[in-house]
Amino acid sequence: MDGPDKTDDRVLHQRVVGGDEAALGELHDRLYPLVLALALRVTRDRSVAEDIVQEVFVTFWQRPLSFDPDRGTLRSWLATIAHRRAVDHVRTEERHRTARAPLLPEPAAGPPEEGVLAADEAARVRRAVSRLPGEVRQAIELAYYGGRTYRQAAEELGLPEGTVKSRIRLGLRKIADELSEEEV
């Protein structure tokens, strides 16, 4: 049975299919806060989130028939598109950040063997991190390799900030113990 939102969605959808810009405006006014909140939660950047919202509504305006009112509501459909685009944006940014990050430390100004020793030490640290328990490793990777603050890592993991700090401290202690055994 169709509820009021479903009926409104069908009417607005048909109006948009017919080229009614006012219908798109009504839909935008009604769903903008939801779509923005979803994009903002994923990207953590208001400017990027606003761009994603604009893309979502422009896409709907350009291809309104891609929405099927028999399969769900416009609210859930637009929210899904916004979430996917936001995740795509974050993944793309992460790939670009990873591609720009040097694989080896910058060459030292000293003798070449210092650079080799630094690369060897970095490899040992990476191995020690890879041997940490999953939840500890994840916190370390977000904070140190992902460049997240404790608060950002906690939000991303859905955990209290204190828990993430404890996991990072525990991980750093285990890494230090392992490296000291290897005399690094």
Salt bridges, closest charged atoms under 4 A:
ASP2 OD2 - ARG10 NE 3.25
ASP9 OD1 - ARG30 NH2 2.71
ASP20 OD2 - ARG15 NE 2.84
GLU26 OE2 - ARG15 NH2 2.97
ASP29 OD1 - HIS28 ND1 3.94
GLU50 OE2 - ARG46 NE 3.07
GLU55 OE1 - ARG85 NH1 3.39
ASP70 OD1 - ARG10 NH2 2.78
GLU94 OE1 - ARG97 NH2 2.93
ASP120 OD2 - ARG124 NE 3.23
GLU141 OE2 - ARG137 NE 3.92
GLU155 OE1 - ARG44 NE 3.19
GLU156 OE1 - ARG148 NE 2.89
GLU161 OE1 - ARG151 NE 3.53
GLU161 OE2 - LYS165 NZ 3.65
GLU178 OE2 - ARG131 NH2 2.17
GLU182 OE1 - ARG124 NH1 3.88
GLU182 OE2 - ARG131 NH2 3.82
